[in-house]
Amino acid sequence: MSEKVVLPKFDLPGQGPHWTVKALIAGGAVLVLSMVVLGGVMLHKHSVEVAAEEKAKADAAAKVAEAQAAADAAKAKAAEAKAKLEAAKIAAAAAKKSGASPAKAASTDTATVAAEDSHKKSSSHHHSHASSSSSSHGKAIAKTGGESPKAAAATKKKNDDAIDKLLAQFK
């Protein structure tokens, strides 16, 4: 009995997995593949949404910065107009001391201030809405001969309201 017995290999028709088991394995593979594809699509969509949100935040920040710059420019124009008005008042006072009629001197100085404003407005290349409205406000101040504290507060309130409205749009 020292000799080993080698049996022949036979392929019998019923030895492999049943066809239903093969169908289940194929269905499971299709299910796993479809889940991987769906997960990839969802990940891509999420990354696009995040990028859109970041872009919207950046656009909002840019608009706020632009509005702030316009408001600062308007304040600078108002300060310039106020300085011109003060210069006109000083010139009127000097004319009054020198004996000239103060009304004539004031109207001449006001006309000079208005002419300088219109020259700057026509020579300027870029105007925002806020800066052009402050320029016309400066002319109105020069023509009336003075700015009351109530008018200054109303102008400041108006500028603040415009900024608040712009910020409210992005909330």
Secondary structure as the mmCIF struct_conf table of DSSP 4:
data_model
#
loop_
_struct_conf.conf_type_id
_struct_conf.id
_struct_conf.beg_label_comp_id
_struct_conf.beg_label_asym_id
_struct_conf.beg_label_seq_id
_struct_conf.end_label_comp_id
_struct_conf.end_label_asym_id
_struct_conf.end_label_seq_id
BEND BEND1 GLU A 3 GLU A 3
HELX_LH_PP_P HELX_LH_PP_P1 LYS A 4 VAL A 5
HELX_LH_PP_P HELX_LH_PP_P2 LEU A 7 LYS A 9
TURN_TY1_P TURN_TY1_P1 PRO A 13 GLY A 14
BEND BEND2 GLN A 15 GLY A 16
HELX_RH_AL_P HELX_RH_AL_P1 TRP A 19 SER A 98
TURN_TY1_P TURN_TY1_P2 GLY A 99 GLY A 99
BEND BEND3 ALA A 100 ALA A 100
HELX_RH_AL_P HELX_RH_AL_P2 PRO A 102 SER A 123
BEND BEND4 HIS A 125 HIS A 125
HELX_RH_AL_P HELX_RH_AL_P3 HIS A 129 THR A 144
TURN_TY1_P TURN_TY1_P3 GLY A 145 GLY A 145
HELX_RH_AL_P HELX_RH_AL_P4 PRO A 149 GLN A 169
TURN_TY1_P TURN_TY1_P4 PHE A 170 PHE A 170
#
